[in-house]
Amino acid sequence: MQTKFSEDIIPLSNLKVNPGKVVNHAKETHRPVLVTSRGRGVTVAQGLEYYENTQEELEFVKAVAQGLMDIKEGEVTDISDVKKQLVL
């Protein structure tokens, strides 16, 4: 989801004053919130579900990339051998 700079960037002082509001914003919008200190980004707060989904997607993309590299390098297994290994 696209970050909305007008809504998703907050100073650290806002997080200190009302952490629940920041957490709820990240959870409800499904967008990460960039926390700044002295005008520089210091951390990102995001909803747990959004984080978990992002991690799952990253692992999937890594697995696909690894599979493509295996194919490119000739590391493939015949489908009949796979079926034998899985007892299908």
C-alpha positions, 0 to 999 in steps of 0.5 A: 500500500502506498505511504501517505506522507501527510498521514504516515510520518510522525515525530517521535514526540507524537509516539511518546504522547499517544502511542495507541493512536499511532498503533491504531493508525498503522493497524487500520490503514495497513500502512507503515508509519515512519517515526522521525526524530529531529527530522530524520527517520528512526523507525517504522511502526506497522500492524502485525498482520501487515508485517506477517503478510509482507514477510510471507510475500518476501519468503515466496519471492525468495523461493521463486528466485531460488527456483529460477536460479536452480533451473538456470544452473541445471539443478532440476529433477524429473517429475517422475522422480519427484512422484516416486519420492512422494509415493504418488 
